[in-house]
Amino acid sequence: MSADREGDSKAAERSVSRREAIAGLGAVAAAASGVFRPVPVLASTPEWRADLFAPPVPSLTQSRMLGVPFNKHETVRLAVIGTGLRGRSVLGEFLAVEGVRVTALADIVPEKAARAAKMVTDKGHKAPALFTNGERDFERLLQRDDIDFVYIATPWEWHVPQAVAAMRAGKHVGVEVPAAFTIEECWQLVDTSEATRRHCLMMENCCYGYNELLVLNMVRAGAFGQLKHAEAAYIHDLRRLLFEDKDEGIWRRAPHLSRDGNLYPTHGLGPVSQYLGINRGDRFDYVVSMSSPEFGLTEYRAAHVPAGSPKYNERYRCGDLNTSLIKTQQGRTIMLQHDVVSPRPYDRINMVSGTKGAFRDYPARVYLEGMAGGERWNAIDTVKAQYEHPLWTNVGELARKLGGHGGMDFIMCYRTVQCMREGLAPDFDVYDAASWSAPGPLSDASVAQGSAPMRFPDFTRGAWAGTTSTG
Ligand SMILES: NC(=O)c1ccc[n+]([C@@H]2O[C@H](COP(=O)([O-])OP(=O)(O)OC[C@H]3O[C@@H](n4cnc5c(N)ncnc54)[C@H](O)[C@@H]3O)[C@@H](O)[C@H]2O)c1
């Protein structure tokens, strides 16, 4: 995948105008008449369900939200809280799916909400209601009774308060990554989802990447045998963005001053957790973590930030490269890394190793025992025909044209709408949101205590063991 530069200040606008410019793609773009024809949602096939469903839940876990289907929604009435770069980009993807109606938008910056509202009306939809009266105006938005699903794309510290409030108001929630900052917050999400019977999905788009779904298919077909180890990362040079005086630069540098650990664990960890069947037959047990020294932000600031800037009062704590090792209850291991301040090519590693073979991404390569040519990597093309995921086979071409992160953003939105319209269980749930976010605070604690092991809570309260292992 090309550099998945998140938060590119031009990304939302670029992807929208590119979409609008696609000629001949009657299903997506505004046709010459100006009439917008969104993408119809195809019926999911039984194979998709086998692939992506959380398995059925045994009776002991009935109060849990594992495998709980959405009630059927003919139309998914969507609200967005946070219409910055990511909020508008994902709004554009949702608007390309049939059966979505955007009813309300909230942002503390009225111009950003207005830009998002224009995206909605440009597609021929009714203007959504806007809530731009300060940081708690989202609470008024949540009082509306014409919202089924609230997508939250605000700065990290707002994710949990807004997700909890949305569930309490009876709405399903899709929250951006990471879902939570602390273990207590992870529990708040779990407890609220269970108490309200509303889903809380962390919108981990990387789970829907082409390679990730292909590998998931291979894992579930047994191509790699028994899985024993996986590796995942978020390695992405964000130095320029972190020092900007707009967008993420306003808030995303602050955790580098107060924390030392893995600040953004979920993009790499989400997909490999699905390979390993985490919370569905296995779960994270404990983590040990260590950080390299901090050099990156200090050195970049000296070279790029004008003398006299208040940014020189900042002292960065977070080591440049954080490496964590997670042990699972089934004894498997995951190596997880985070580095957003080094000049390195983009990499989520996305590696899995089993008794019959292995996969490693960036670039994508595969080795299955007995492959011609001996013990060396083979191009991913050798397995595409057999294992391409049906979601990509069916709407992949369109997803690539829409463009968000190579198409995975569209697949994520399409699949979310499909699950809600058909009354399916979502592909991941609040337990995944909590588990995939937890290495953030646990890595901080481990680093602070000389890499001591930190136990993961069992967010499923035992239900993980009663579900089928998919790994
Ligand atoms: N999944 C991905 O690939 C991906 C990519 C980029 C960003 N993200 C995530 O998306 C989220 C938003 O990132 P972004 O790049 O859009 O940042 P951004 O700064 O561009 O947008 C955040 C928006 O939230 C608004 N906001 C702040 N407080 C608010 C409040 N109380 N109520 C309503 N609106 C409020 C801001 O005005 C801004 O418009 C972050 O959690 C980030 O980690 C995910």
The ligand as an SDF file (V2000), in Angstrom:
LIG
                    3D

 44 48  0  0  0  0  0  0  0  0999 V2000
   -7.9640    5.2240   11.2570 N   0  0  0  0  0  0  0  0  0  0  0  0
   -7.1370    6.0390   10.6290 C   0  0  0  0  0  0  0  0  0  0  0  0
   -6.5080    5.6960    9.6360 O   0  0  0  0  0  0  0  0  0  0  0  0
   -6.9730    7.4360   11.1520 C   0  0  0  0  0  0  0  0  0  0  0  0
   -6.3460    8.4140   10.3860 C   0  0  0  0  0  0  0  0  0  0  0  0
   -6.2370    9.7020   10.9080 C   0  0  0  0  0  0  0  0  0  0  0  0
   -6.7300    9.9870   12.1580 C   0  0  0  0  0  0  0  0  0  0  0  0
   -7.3310    9.0130   12.8800 N   0  0  0  0  0  0  0  0  0  0  0  0
   -7.9320    9.3130   14.1810 C   0  0  0  0  0  0  0  0  0  0  0  0
   -9.0340   10.1700   13.9570 O   0  0  0  0  0  0  0  0  0  0  0  0
   -9.1790   11.0710   15.0460 C   0  0  0  0  0  0  0  0  0  0  0  0
   -9.2200   12.4930   14.5180 C   0  0  0  0  0  0  0  0  0  0  0  0
   -8.0230   12.7590   13.8250 O   0  0  0  0  0  0  0  0  0  0  0  0
   -7.9440   13.9080   12.7000 P   0  0  0  0  0  0  0  0  0  0  0  0
   -6.7450   13.6320   11.8990 O   0  0  0  0  0  0  0  0  0  0  0  0
   -9.2250   14.0600   12.0180 O   0  0  0  0  0  0  0  0  0  0  0  0
   -7.6890   15.1820   13.6250 O   0  0  0  0  0  0  0  0  0  0  0  0
   -8.2070   16.6760   13.3610 P   0  0  0  0  0  0  0  0  0  0  0  0
   -7.5530   17.5190   14.3750 O   0  0  0  0  0  0  0  0  0  0  0  0
   -8.0580   17.0170   11.9120 O   0  0  0  0  0  0  0  0  0  0  0  0
   -9.7770   16.5800   13.6510 O   0  0  0  0  0  0  0  0  0  0  0  0
  -10.3130   16.5020   14.9420 C   0  0  0  0  0  0  0  0  0  0  0  0
  -11.5950   17.3210   14.9140 C   0  0  0  0  0  0  0  0  0  0  0  0
  -12.2710   17.1960   16.1600 O   0  0  0  0  0  0  0  0  0  0  0  0
  -12.7980   18.4720   16.4890 C   0  0  0  0  0  0  0  0  0  0  0  0
  -13.0840   18.5030   17.9280 N   0  0  0  0  0  0  0  0  0  0  0  0
  -12.2240   18.6400   18.9640 C   0  0  0  0  0  0  0  0  0  0  0  0
  -12.8850   18.5450   20.1430 N   0  0  0  0  0  0  0  0  0  0  0  0
  -14.1940   18.3420   19.8280 C   0  0  0  0  0  0  0  0  0  0  0  0
  -15.3790   18.1740   20.5990 C   0  0  0  0  0  0  0  0  0  0  0  0
  -15.3480   18.1780   21.9310 N   0  0  0  0  0  0  0  0  0  0  0  0
  -16.5420   18.0050   19.9530 N   0  0  0  0  0  0  0  0  0  0  0  0
  -16.6060   17.9870   18.6020 C   0  0  0  0  0  0  0  0  0  0  0  0
  -15.5020   18.1420   17.8250 N   0  0  0  0  0  0  0  0  0  0  0  0
  -14.3240   18.3190   18.4300 C   0  0  0  0  0  0  0  0  0  0  0  0
  -11.7310   19.4360   16.0230 C   0  0  0  0  0  0  0  0  0  0  0  0
  -12.2070   20.7410   15.8660 O   0  0  0  0  0  0  0  0  0  0  0  0
  -11.3240   18.8010   14.6960 C   0  0  0  0  0  0  0  0  0  0  0  0
  -12.1020   19.2630   13.6290 O   0  0  0  0  0  0  0  0  0  0  0  0
   -8.0340   10.7630   15.9880 C   0  0  0  0  0  0  0  0  0  0  0  0
   -8.4760    9.8830   16.9670 O   0  0  0  0  0  0  0  0  0  0  0  0
   -7.0160   10.0580   15.1220 C   0  0  0  0  0  0  0  0  0  0  0  0
   -6.1970    9.1660   15.8550 O   0  0  0  0  0  0  0  0  0  0  0  0
   -7.4610    7.7500   12.4020 C   0  0  0  0  0  0  0  0  0  0  0  0
  1  2  1  0
  2  3  2  0
  2  4  1  0
  4  5  1  0
  4 44  2  0
  5  6  2  0
  6  7  1  0
  7  8  2  0
  8  9  1  0
  8 44  1  0
  9 10  1  0
  9 42  1  0
 10 11  1  0
 11 12  1  0
 11 40  1  0
 12 13  1  0
 13 14  1  0
 14 15  2  0
 14 16  1  0
 14 17  1  0
 17 18  1  0
 18 19  2  0
 18 20  1  0
 18 21  1  0
 21 22  1  0
 22 23  1  0
 23 24  1  0
 23 38  1  0
 24 25  1  0
 25 26  1  0
 25 36  1  0
 26 27  1  0
 26 35  1  0
 27 28  2  0
 28 29  1  0
 29 30  1  0
 29 35  2  0
 30 31  1  0
 30 32  2  0
 32 33  1  0
 33 34  2  0
 34 35  1  0
 36 37  1  0
 36 38  1  0
 38 39  1  0
 40 41  1  0
 40 42  1  0
 42 43  1  0
M  CHG  2   8   1  16  -1
M  END
$$$$
